[in-house]
């Protein structure tokens, strides 16, 4: 049984998306996505957006809806990929995105080699995969020049009870927002003294 979520704002406002059931691809709640996009509102127009552990694509599609120039979705679960592709097709989105069907670590390593940069990076691994947070944030914080554009922001959605580190290499947490059982940690590249 698929779960429905809606797009909050932008050109696809109020349109519904499907999401596979279960915690492995649990979609960000409408309220939490609204909070996220309220915080990054000044950065989204024309941004390059990287949606890691994309699931149904709700966050990346919201970014496209609000004016992001391009979105790269990274997801390897077959059920989630099928729903992601269906959501894009249902909305008639035919450009401005790319889907990577591979592990986040392998995609990040390739993006670093290709020197492809992103203004906004969102990650939301399955909550039971706690090690993915440290691994992914560690890669992003250790390889800043290759993936993160100047003044890039990295946002991690996680369980409220799951405390992420304040620093991962060059990444430093600048803000923590908690809402219900979920939290959003906002990271930026630490400025050297």
C-alpha angles and dihedrals in degrees: 000000000000122000122224126226128173135226109247104207147348131054093332094043116159093007114134128236130197124234129188113249123251137058095275090075099019107165120230108260119254090245094050092047089050090052091047094051093044088058095047096036093114092052104043103077108097093354128146103234126197114199108195119194085012099181108177091357094243095140096044092045089050087053091052090047090054096050108275109161094222140355128203113202118202116194133137105181107107095217092050092046091053092051092044092053091046091051092052091046093047090055093046093240106158103158145027094060143078128198120215114197100196141084117298092237094054092046092049092050091051093046089052091053090047090048090228110164134205132199095205128029121187123188129184111164119181105288091236090059095075093159090063091068094057093041095049097040088046091054092047093046094045097046101041099145094057104049111013119075118218108289092011120165125217117201124192122193111206145151112292089232092050106088115207122203120267090230137033108179106297093352117099126187110243100174141014121198121186124198124169109313092339136077136191120216115197117204132186134179110278113242114234116236 
